[in-house]
Amino acid sequence: MLVGYVRVSTVEQNEERQIVELRNNGVEKFFVDKVSAKSAQRPKFDEMMNFLREGDELIVSEFSRLARSTKDLLNIVETLTEKDIKVRSLKEQVDFSTPQGKFMLTIFGAIAEFERELILQRQREGIQLAKAAGKYKGRNAKKRPKDFDYYKQCYYERTMTVTKIANHYKLSPPTIYKWIRE
């Protein structure tokens, strides 16, 4: 069976381009994640890994959709090939069952990881320049609710955890810790 894995980094991004590309290459079953590859929790990826069987072929539009690091990519491909599942990328067009294919996989994975690191580096440099010019202020800080002192006291009395307080406000625990420190 031809199985396709599609991933976009955010909910706002559109996965349609990848789906059309995979469908045009005969993919019958799709697993779509809308989450960064760096995230440890990729529910559809995990579901796909459990779904794949011996003789199946996993197709992705490009390797960066499957993994973010070379090490992760190599581990995924090795795990699948040990189960006699072929892995194919439409962009890179390499047969990983050969020594040359395994070598090329390492090269492509390293290039994708390098490219990602360069993007992050340029982003950090741009933010630094914008801050120096007074054009970048960062995100607007969340304002503390009026009733937060009550929850802060509950935290100190150990009757409520930061996680429960964060869930109450629908915020992340680091925001709550920041408010507690203030």
Beta strands, then each sheet from edge to edge (+ up, - down):
strand 1: 2-8
strand 2: 29-34
strand 3: 57-60
strand 4: 86-89
sheet 1: 2+ 1+ 3+ 4+
end
